[in-house]
């Protein structure tokens, strides 16, 4: 999940990550002018529905999201950018996987 969240930050949201985690720095997300997401460690669209909806807004395409069965798999597709559904255990994960599959970079 951490790799997916980082990919979303850089490729979908277009944010720059600053800091060096190898020397104990906290990573911050910038839009080139100011902090937009605070600590990267606090931004997880693959597990936070409010943050996943920010991803939807950034992709700027029609999202189709559905669940199979009451407790089943979630499937998502950005209709103008994809031809196949992707699936995840949660709506947040399905949205993030769909954004990556849509090639938002």
C-alpha positions in Angstrom: 0.0 0.0 0.0 2.8 2.4 0.8 4.2 2.1 -2.7 0.8 2.7 -4.2 0.2 5.8 -2.0 3.5 7.2 -3.0 2.9 6.6 -6.7 -0.5 8.4 -6.4 1.2 11.3 -4.6 3.8 11.7 -7.4 1.9 10.7 -10.5 -1.8 11.5 -9.9 -1.7 14.4 -7.5 1.5 15.8 -9.0 3.0 16.6 -5.7 6.7 16.8 -5.0 8.0 14.8 -2.1 10.8 16.5 0.0 12.9 15.1 2.7 15.1 12.1 3.1 13.6 9.2 5.0 17.0 7.5 5.1 18.3 10.1 7.5 15.2 10.3 9.6 13.5 13.2 7.8 9.7 13.5 7.7 8.5 13.6 4.1 6.3 16.5 3.0 4.3 17.0 -0.1 4.6 20.2 -2.1 2.9 21.5 -5.2 6.0 23.6 -6.0 5.0 26.6 -3.9 3.6 25.3 -0.6 2.8 22.3 1.5 -0.3 20.6 0.2 -0.5 17.4 2.1 1.6 17.8 5.2 3.5 14.6 6.2 3.4 11.9 3.5 3.1 9.5 6.4 -0.3 10.9 7.1 -1.6 10.7 3.5 -2.9 7.3 2.5 -5.6 7.4 -0.2 -5.6 3.6 -0.5 -7.1 3.4 3.1 -8.8 6.8 3.6 -12.0 7.4 1.6 -11.8 11.2 1.9 -8.2 11.2 0.4 -9.3 8.7 -2.2 -12.0 11.1 -3.3 -9.3 13.8 -3.7 -7.7 11.3 -6.2 -11.0 11.0 -8.0 -11.2 14.8 -8.3 -7.6 15.0 -9.6 -8.2 12.3 -12.3 -11.1 14.4 -13.6 -12.9 11.6 -15.4 -16.1 9.7 -14.7 -15.6 7.1 -12.0 -17.6 4.0 -12.0 -17.4 2.2 -8.6 -19.4 -0.8 -7.6 -19.4 -3.6 -5.1 -20.2 -7.2 -5.8 -22.3 -8.7 -3.0 -22.9 -7.2 0.4 -19.4 -7.8 1.6 -17.8 -8.4 -1.7 -15.0 -7.0 -3.9 -15.1 -3.4 -5.0 -14.5 -2.6 -8.6 -13.6 0.7 -10.2 -13.0 2.2 -13.6 -12.4 5.7 -14.9 -14.7 5.4 -18.0 -12.8 7.7 -20.4 -9.4 6.3 -19.6 -9.8 2.6 -19.2 -11.5 -0.3 -20.8 -11.3 -2.8 -18.0 -12.4 -2.8 -14.3 -9.8 -3.1 -11.5 -10.7 -4.6 -8.1 -9.8 -4.1 -4.5 -10.9 -5.2 -1.1 -12.2 -1.6 -0.3 -13.5 1.3 -2.3 -10.4 3.3 -1.5 -8.1 0.6 -2.8 -10.2 0.1 -5.9 -10.1 3.8 -6.7 -6.3 4.1 -6.2 -5.7 1.0 -8.4 -8.0 2.4 -11.1 -6.1 5.7 -11.0 -2.8 3.8 -11.5 -4.3 1.6 -14.2 -5.6 4.7 -16.0 -1.9 5.8 -16.3 -2.3 9.1 -14.7 1.2 10.4 -14.9 
